[in-house]
Amino acid sequence: MRTFYFSIGIIFLLALQLWFGYLHLKYPFLGIYVNQTESSQWVVRSLEDEVKGLDVRIGDIIDKVNGNHPDQHMTITKWRAVEQVDTLEVIRDGQSIQVGLKEVKNSLKRDVLPILAEIICFSVALLLYIKVRNSRSAKILSILFLNVGVTFMSLAASARGDGIAKLMLGIALPCIAIAFLHFLIAFFKEKCGLHLKFRMVYVLYVLVAYQVIVWFSWIGQQNVNNKLYLVLSQL
């Protein structure tokens, strides 16, 4: 049964990696954040400094995204960000401008370093799971590294406005802290005979599951105004 769940987990992670990799290769990270005015126009409010070769300025009005009105683009209505774009038109000083995206270049820390960190974390998690099977604390530590790996794996796709990646970040980030606490409890019990009865750790895992349910309820909304949700969406 453990082999079955392990295989399902590997397949799930591979599917996520393929999807995130597809988004990574197909769309450059633009780093354009917008606000909607009272006249229902989407105006650029901030830009990521690390993005090079993008002819967009603060105050530009988003006119069309992929040939459609910006209200029809998911990353704009849900995350207040212009991402996953093939073609982009803005209005500047009353003139319509076609923004070139082929010249956009992302930084090394945005595209390459998370992949290297992901590989290291997944390798450590797999090594602990396979080589130290008889240690409960080692298994929990492998879960910790697994969550760190999922965090790095999701970063690029999340920055590009993918809802699945943002959901995985919302799960993995709190699980890192919870798994670390869980690891300390198991480690001291295993190595020092110190029994720390901290059942609250399981309650914390339940709270993460509850957070997933809340997250799905927010994603189902067409236009999200929840401030916490918008803060998390910037990850």
Secondary structure, 3 states (H helix, E strand, C coil): CHHHHHHHHHHHHHHHHHHHHHHHHHCCCCCEEEEECCCCCEEEEEECCCCECCCCCCCCEEEEECCECHHHCHHHHHHCEECCCCCEEEEECCEEEEECCCCCECCHHHHCHHHHHHHHHHHHHHHHHHHCCCCHHHHHHHHHHHHHHHHHHHHHHHHCCCHHHHHHHHHHHHHHHHHHHHHHHHHHHHHHCCCCCCCHHHHHHHHHHHHHHHHHHHHCCCCCCCHHHHHHCCC
